[in-house]
Each structure stands twice: as C-alpha cells, then as structure tokens.
C-alpha cells in the first residue's frame, strides 16, 4: 500500500492523508486526539515525514485473534 506511489519526503496534510487513505479531516481529528502520526511544524505549515509516517502506520497494525 505505502510503496505503490512515489510521495515526496516531506508531505502536506493532504498528501499524508492520501498516503494513509483517510481524509485530511480524519488526520486532523487524530492530531487533535493525540493519536495521529508525528508531524513537523515549520511556522504555520505542518509537514509529515514519509518514512516516519510509514513507521507509524506499520506500528498500528491489528493483530488477528488467536484460534482456540
């Protein structure tokens, strides 16, 4: 999923949301709730590092339930 399209190293909120396949509004909500991916603030601009975003995404994979 995350390797199928080339994205720039530092992405805007819209680009990061597209990479995660969520809306920019969902990404904003995650940030407000403190559960979103790490971001970089440069003045008023918010950027997301592609590699950090990928690591964050992979660290939130659900583990399947164990069969009994």
Secondary structure, DSSP 8 states (H G I E B T S, - for coil): -TTSS---SEE-HHHHHHHHTS-HHHHHHHHHHT-S---EEETTEEEEEHHHHHHHHHHT--------
